Amino acid sequence: GALVYQYPRRTICKSGTSMRMECQAVGFQATSVAWYRQSPQKTFELIALSTVNSAIKYEQNFTQEKFPISHPNLSFSSMTVLNAYLEDRGLYLCGASRGGQGTEVFFGKGTRLTVV
Amino acid sequence: LAKTTQPPSMEAYEGQEVNVSCSHTNIATSEYIYWYRQVPHQGPQFIIQGYKDYVVNEVASLFISADRKLSTLSLPWVSLRDAAVYYCIVTEWASWQLIFGSGTQLTVMP
């Protein structure tokens, strides 16, 4: 079956430091990968979307300088949160899709970031 | 501006059928309707998708009104494991960007 693994599941970092999180699609070719952040208040924000043959597209309020993403292939993606502060806390979710209109998105279990 | 409106919470007993409604009055002709659910400490999980009429899979069924402004997710025989936040999402054409609203918190009682 199609699965998305995220690592680590939880992480704590000091304010002003950076941390890297990984996402791997297993069992399917992911033509699109996106990173979301779910805040402690449970609201979702799309950070960036990466689609095959296209550049990574960052949403408003998120920049490559703050959330650089690397994806050597669309089955593997990593994102770093640079200079993390309290407002960066939350559950970072990776979603991967096989592509095509109406195709479901498979989500990982997320990386929960705590900033102290 | 939210694209969908759902009841904030619902309760049901185990074994009951649960119907969760979703209003999407401004849905575009190019948009599909997705339903996801999320249990604590997990990412969202896809349930079902549809464009019009009626869709059924092994987990749920989805009824979409003729004008596509209202959809209803039906969960037969809910169990305690079905307790989750259920999200109704409409997608833009050629984009699978998922805009999650506040969802419906389903509580299942034994």
Contacts between the chains, C-beta under 8 A, distances in Angstrom:
chain1	res1	chain2	res2	distance
A	4	B	43	7.6
A	6	B	43	7.8
A	32	B	96	6.3
A	34	B	96	7.9
A	34	B	97	7.4
A	36	B	98	7.9
A	42	B	85	7.5
A	42	B	102	7.5
A	42	B	103	8.0
A	43	B	100	7.6
A	43	B	102	7.7
A	44	B	98	7.7
A	44	B	99	7.7
A	44	B	100	3.9
A	46	B	97	5.8
A	46	B	98	7.5
A	46	B	99	7.8
A	49	B	97	6.6
A	91	B	43	7.9
A	93	B	43	4.8
A	93	B	44	7.3
A	94	B	43	7.9
A	95	B	43	7.5
A	95	B	44	7.9
A	95	B	98	7.2
A	97	B	96	5.4
A	101	B	32	7.0
A	101	B	93	6.9
A	101	B	94	6.9
A	101	B	96	8.0
A	102	B	32	5.0
A	102	B	49	5.7
A	102	B	51	7.3
A	103	B	96	6.9
A	104	B	34	7.4
A	104	B	46	3.9
A	104	B	49	6.5
A	105	B	44	7.9
A	105	B	46	6.6
A	105	B	96	6.1
A	105	B	98	6.2
A	106	B	46	7.1
A	107	B	43	3.3
A	107	B	44	5.0
A	107	B	45	6.9
A	108	B	43	5.3
A	109	B	41	7.3
A	109	B	42	5.3
A	109	B	43	5.3
A	110	B	41	8.0
A	110	B	42	7.4
A	110	B	43	5.0
A	112	B	41	8.0
